[in-house]
Each structure stands twice: as C-alpha cells, then as structure tokens.
C-alpha cells in the first residue's frame, strides 16, 4: 500500500469511530429514564412491579398508562414490599384495601412516610378484623393548584398498584 492509501484509510477509520461514538452517546443521552420498580413478595412468589402511573413532578397529571400488578396472597403469608431509594427517599404514601365478600365491607387505610423513614413494608393478608387484603398502592404525592379556583390539591404523580387476589391453601 502506498502512503497516501494508508492516510486515507486511517482518516476513514477515525471518521467512522467518531461517528460511532456520537451515535452511541446520543442514544444514551436520549434514552428515557427508567421508572423505579417496587419489589413484591408473597407466599413464595416474587414480582418487580412497574408503575401504574409515573409522571414528572412538574407535570403530575401527565398521560401515562401502566398496569396493576397481581399477586396472590393467603392468610399467614404477608405481602412484603421493598422500595428503591427513588421512592423511599421522598415523602410517600401507602394505601391498603381490605374487603369481606360476605358482608360487602371494604376498608382503605392510608399511611404517610417521611423521606428516608423506611423502605420496606409487611402487609398482612388478613387484617385484625378478619378482612382480606385485596390491593395496595404506593404513591408519590405532588401539590397542584387549580388555576380556576386557586385551590391547592395533593395528587399522586407516581403510583405502584398491586391487586392481591386471595389464594386458598393448597
């Protein structure tokens, strides 16, 4: 090969290398931020729960269509939840819903936690009143102001939802 051919080939390799780095860098920078997941465990089953709703704090009412996870539970085997820092290092809320099919009774209990106060929860499959757990939600709150009424309201900009279907003993 001539010297001129080697120089041209080296230049081509350098241009391709720079183009490759730019394309990969742009793909990394423009990749959507992955939403945090909640780890849920019940009666030997484990699931990584993706958000039901996940909006930026500055746009808490965005259009986001997620799904409710489903995890069977049964008496004596609580639902155990582990929250990543992206949730637990912020103010967050937790709702548990219990029901009695026979009477039609449904009870929701809401709890709120300060940033960094806890990152795990254990939720009984049957509460002290004998009601069966039918679902839970982990919520990240945001404040919004209705521009028409100037009323402040708290909404959840992020929600992780788990339906807990009763499972009978095998």
C-alpha positions in Angstrom: 0.0 0.0 0.0 1.1 3.5 -0.7 1.4 6.1 2.0 -1.5 8.0 0.5 -3.8 5.0 0.8 -2.7 4.4 4.5 -3.5 8.0 5.3 -6.9 7.8 3.6 -7.7 4.6 5.3 -6.7 6.0 8.7 -8.8 9.1 8.2 -11.8 6.9 7.3 -11.4 4.8 10.4 -11.2 7.9 12.5 -14.3 9.4 11.0 -16.2 6.1 11.4 -15.0 5.9 15.1 -16.1 9.4 15.9 -19.5 8.9 14.2 -20.0 5.7 16.2 -19.2 7.5 19.5 -21.6 10.3 18.6 -24.4 7.9 17.7 -23.9 5.8 20.9 -23.6 8.9 23.1 -26.8 10.4 21.6 -28.7 7.1 22.2 -27.6 7.0 25.8 -28.5 10.7 26.4 -31.9 10.5 24.7 -32.9 7.2 26.3 -35.9 7.5 28.5 -35.3 7.4 32.2 -36.4 4.1 33.6 -39.1 4.3 36.2 -38.3 2.8 39.6 -39.8 -0.6 40.4 -41.2 -1.9 43.7 -40.2 -5.5 44.7 -43.2 -7.5 46.0 -43.0 -10.9 47.6 -45.9 -13.1 48.8 -46.1 -16.8 49.6 -43.1 -17.8 47.6 -43.8 -15.5 44.6 -41.8 -12.5 43.7 -42.5 -9.7 41.2 -40.9 -6.5 40.2 -43.8 -4.0 40.0 -43.7 -1.3 37.4 -45.6 1.9 37.9 -49.3 2.2 37.2 -48.7 5.9 36.9 -45.4 7.7 36.5 -45.3 11.4 35.7 -42.7 14.0 36.3 -43.2 16.1 39.5 -43.6 19.2 37.3 -46.3 17.5 35.3 -48.2 15.3 37.8 -51.3 14.9 35.6 -49.5 13.5 32.5 -50.9 10.7 30.4 -49.2 7.5 31.5 -50.9 4.2 31.1 -49.4 1.4 33.2 -50.9 -1.7 34.6 -51.9 -3.0 38.0 -49.7 -6.0 39.0 -51.4 -9.0 40.5 -50.0 -11.2 43.3 -51.9 -13.9 45.1 -51.8 -13.8 48.9 -53.2 -16.1 51.6 -53.7 -16.0 55.4 -50.4 -16.4 57.3 -48.3 -15.2 54.3 -48.0 -11.4 54.3 -47.2 -9.3 51.3 -43.7 -7.9 51.6 -42.7 -4.8 49.8 -39.2 -3.3 49.2 -39.0 0.2 47.8 -36.0 1.7 45.9 -34.5 5.0 47.1 -36.2 6.8 44.2 -39.4 6.3 46.2 -38.4 5.9 49.9 -36.1 9.0 49.9 -39.1 11.1 49.1 -42.3 11.7 51.0 -44.6 8.8 50.1 -47.9 7.3 50.9 -49.2 3.8 51.2 -52.8 2.6 50.9 -54.0 -0.9 51.8 -57.5 -2.1 50.9 -59.2 -4.9 52.7 -62.6 -6.4 52.0 -65.1 -9.0 53.2 -67.0 -10.7 50.3 -69.8 -11.9 52.6 -70.8 -8.5 54.0 -69.5 -6.3 51.2 -67.4 -4.3 53.6 -64.4 -2.5 52.1 -61.9 -0.6 54.2 -59.0 1.5 53.0 -56.2 2.5 55.3 -53.8 5.3 54.3 -50.4 5.9 55.8 -47.7 8.6 55.0 -44.0 8.4 55.5 -41.2 11.0 55.7 -38.3 10.8 53.3 -35.8 8.1 54.4 -38.0 6.8 57.2 -38.5 3.3 55.8 -38.0 1.3 52.6 -39.8 -1.9 53.4 -43.4 -2.8 54.4 -45.0 -6.0 55.6 -48.8 -6.1 54.9 -50.9 -8.9 56.5 -53.0 -10.9 54.0 -55.9 -10.8 56.6 -56.2 -7.8 59.0 -57.2 -7.8 62.7 -60.9 -7.5 61.8 -60.7 -10.6 59.6 -60.9 -8.7 56.3 -58.9 -10.0 53.3 -56.3 -7.8 51.6 -57.5 -7.0 48.0 -54.9 -4.4 47.0 -52.2 -1.9 47.9 -50.8 1.2 46.3 -47.6 3.1 46.9 -47.9 6.8 46.0 -45.6 9.8 45.4 -47.5 13.0 46.1 -47.3 16.3 44.3 -49.1 19.6 45.1 -51.1 21.2 42.3 -53.2 24.4 42.2 -56.4 24.6 40.3 -56.0 27.8 38.3 -59.7 28.3 38.1 -60.4 28.2 41.8 -56.9 28.8 43.3 -57.5 25.7 45.4 -54.5 23.6 46.4 -54.7 19.8 46.0 -52.4 16.9 46.5 -52.3 14.4 43.7 -50.2 11.3 43.1 -47.7 11.8 40.3 -46.5 8.2 40.6 -48.4 5.1 41.7 -47.4 1.5 42.0 -50.6 -0.7 42.2 -50.8 -4.3 43.2 -54.1 -6.3 43.3 -53.8 -9.1 45.8 -56.0 -12.0 44.9 -56.9 -14.4 47.7 -55.3 -17.8 47.3 -56.7 -20.8 49.1 -54.3 -23.2 50.9 -53.1 -25.9 48.5 
